Amino acid sequence: MAATPSQPLPPKEQALFRSVVKHYEAKAYKKAIKAADAILKKFAEHGETLAMKGLTINSQVDGAQKDGKKEEAYELVRRGLKADLRSHVTWHVYGLLYRSDREYREAIKCYLNALRIDKENAQILRDLANLQVQMRDLSGYVDTRHTLLTLKPSNRNNWISFAVAHHINKNHTMAVEILESYEKTLEEVPSNEAYEHSEMLMYKSRVLEEGGRLQEALEVLELNDAKIRDRWGRAQSRASLLLRLGQASAAGVNGLQVWKAEAAYRALIELNPDHYRMHEGLQAALGLRPAPGAALTDDQRTRLGTLYKDLQELYPRSSACRRIPLDCLTGAAFEAALADYCKKYLIKGVPSLFVDLLPLYADAAKVATTHALFERWCATLRTGDGFGDGTGSEVGQAFVWTLLFLAQSYNHAGRFADALKLADEAILVSPSTTEGFSIKGKILAHAGCPEGAAHLAEAARRGDLGDRYLNSMAVRALLDAGRPDAADLTAGLFVRDDAGAPPSSVLYDMQHMWYEVAAGDCHWRLGDLSKALKKYVAVTKHFDDIHEDQFDFHGYCMRKMTLRAYIDMLNMEDKLYGSDYYSQAATGAITAYLALHDAPKAADAEADEEAKMKLMSADEKKKYKLKKKKEEKNAVKAADEKKAAEEAMRVAREAAAKAAAAATGDKKKTGGGPAKEKDADPDGAKLAATADPLGEATKLVVMLKEHAGARVSTQLAAFGVYRRKGRLLLALAAVTRAAAASDGGPGHPDVHVAVVRLAALAAASPPANPAAAAVLSDGVKALLAPSTDAVSYAKAWQAEHAGASGGVRARIAAATAAVALDGSVAAKAAALALVTGSQLTSVSHADAVAALAALTDKGSPLADEAAAAAFNASAAKAFPYSASFGGDAQVTNYEVFQFDGLLEAFGKLSF
């Protein structure tokens, strides 16, 4: 950034200004500010110097002075800009300042203003190009890259970047022409650029393939075989192209190309026999893949069996060659192959065997065969006869692992009593096998006893303190059991805490999204909205950071020529906010914001309390005030005790870490690093105190609709927000999309409730605008069709979906809709009878818990103590192991840990 003559400086000050820029680029910020101050002493309103000083101060900001320093930085840059509007440097610096705060659109405006003054400034053009691709302004990115190439056509990066710009703008033909034009400029590729040239050739082939020019893409790989360094990538791309060319032949299947594809995939399998994608390619080349939505034919199953019998002989150590046939074989052939596959892993004691075979459980016949086989093995192993095939005593720990596999299988089938019996037997046979405790815990969790599952997960964790997976499972079980504090401490055992930060803060830095989503759900179930919101919003911030992180790669990947990885990264970033974790966290945050919006305000709560006290006698008022004062005192005491315990825990963990570091001589663990900045809102109180919860929820809804609009949860969340805002047309669009996205269409229980509520709102308060009212009316009619009104629609839906064979979710939805349409006592009684009067024979535990919540939550339209008690009694019989309903068969044969007093244990077990 050289100074311009807009405000000329004397030679001495010009040299000082150049040193300001030099020090800034070297991150010697104090020296840069000192040099800037020297200039400003003589030229107090020199625009470029003011701007550079502001930019330098902005690069320094951190800690408690962050807000004040940042404001000072903006003020200095604005002063500089005001003093010298005709300087491209001041506009460029203003753009850099906006870029540092992720205000990319404002930064782009500043860069464009700078280019109006200095049209050929390469640095500004590069910065602008990076922002344009970051914001996916692809047409602008193409133009900027074309300008850069025109300015410096000898630069390889300009050629490649121009080609990439056209590629991501879907202009594949132009991208290929640019790459070919660049190739023509190369007389000879230097040996030190062989890898970069190889990557360019692979990238060119990919662009041709994406543009539909398969034969040309294949020719690039064939003609440049000796120049391509990525041998595996070339072979994989070549096999894929041969297969696609064979399948896309105008005359049907091109036998030669398919034969070449088969040979290519066989060669790849020889290199890596356990690569499942290569097996899929070989199957496709041989015509052994079923058509979309179709099943394998008998001939295909026979040929697949023969194929993998041959492959097993060629690659006897390959697990894929023995696992894949299990998907296609049936009957006696399947049983024989399953037995051959499982024995080896049972003898070795491989815990993941059940997860490996879980996809087979979609076939009821294979489930029955698996159960029969393992039941037979359990019987023979129990009597010492091995697998019943003469193996005898050569089976090692196979009995324990066979018991545990069958226990997991029964658990999957909902046979909790049988599963628990087998798990107990496995623990009795081998108490040192930690998987016995963890599997029993999972069974209890599925049976509805999260507290017992947490104790068993803790027992498993203590069986192997160095196992991170068991630690994570214990954390998850504690969160499911409603013990977030113990979960934090447990997670902290595998967190290196150099600066005394709490485990939750370190886990945030590590972007442990599964933990934060689960912790948010835990706090939500406990009714702590602020902490739940804190966890959910933390996950959404992780995704913002991941999206921001791509910025550094726009220039790096062009320099290093990692073009295929760069395109993959851009594609991943484009789908980033459609991730399951983002959807779960954003939906959870929206639900929390809606709860905050619906919650009574403090003034309303005080008015209700005053009205309540007016009805009390003087003696009752005195007792009520004393009780309230005591509750407040106990709450403060509990908070102080918790804070003291956390501080003692922190001190104990630091002492343990320092002792371990001193014993091993590792100075990195002694905690001598800089103190981590404390979270100003650790419990989410500031988040929950937002003045506009609906506005915050709307921001998340807009993001979800853009990136995860095909999810039912997204559209239902959007309906909840727009319904409360009175935006009925947007609410109509959300319900319509939810009905289209759900598997059951309008038969989805939650969609049904949304349709009825929308119809009631449209009838009660239609839009004032006649055109909007007509659109809303037509949309509601389409949703209610073939019924003509909401009442008849609700009755027809109830008859179809919430009858004797309907699930409890459908019955709750029907009851909620009925009460929404008719709030009379008689209507509510009929609705409650629909919920409580049905059998719970084929109902999941989660649905039963949700139904009980609908009958007990104060804000629910179905809240009723008598109905809740009746439903709870029925659920206790249907789920005897469930603690949620007080079942009479709850499991108690496990070690109980005092999770509220684990200071000593955690202090000793610090990582």
Protein Blocks (a to p, Z undefined) as FASTA:
>chain_A
ZZdfklacdfklmmmmmmmmmmmmnopaklmmmmmmmmmmmmmmlmklmmmmmmmmmmmg
gcjllmmmmmmmmmmmmmmmmmmmmbfklmmmmmmmmmmnopaklmmmmmmmmmmmmmml
mklmmmmmmmmmmnopaklmmmmmmmmmmmmmmbmklmmmmmmmmmmnopaklmmmmmmm
mmmmpmbacfklmmmmmmmmmmmmmmmmmnopamlmmmmmmmmmmmpmblmlmmmmmmmm
mmmmmmmpmnbpafklmmmmmmmmmmmmmmmmmlmklmmmmmmmnopaccehiacdfklm
mmmmmmmmmmmmmmmmbmklmmmmmmmggcjllmmmmmmmmmmmmmnopaklmmmmmmmm
mpmklmmmmmmmmmmmmmmmmnonanononmmmnojmmmmmmmmmmmmmmmnopamlmmm
mmmmmmmmmmmlmklmmmmmmmmmmnopaklmmmmmmmmmmmomklmklmmmmmmmmmmn
opaklmmmmmmmmcccfkopafklmmmmnopaklmmmmmmmmmmnopaklmmmmmmmmmm
mmmmmmmmmmmmmmmmmmnopmklmmmmmmmmmmmmmpfklmmmmmmmmmmmmmmmmpcc
fklmmmmmmmmmmmpcfklmmmmmmmmmmmmmmmmmmmmmmmmmmmmmmmmmmmmmmmmm
mmnopaklnopaccddddfblnommmmmpcblmlmmmmmmmmmmmmmmmpmklmmmmmmm
mmmnopaklmmmmmmmmmmmpmnlmmlmklmmmmmmmmmmmmmmgcfblklmmmmmmmmm
mmmpmbfbfklmmmmmmmmmmmmklcfklmmmmmmmmmmmomcfklmmmmmmmmmmpccf
bccfklmmmmmmmmmmmklckbcfklmmmmmmmmmmmmmmbmklopakbcfbbcdddfkl
mmlmmmmmpZZ
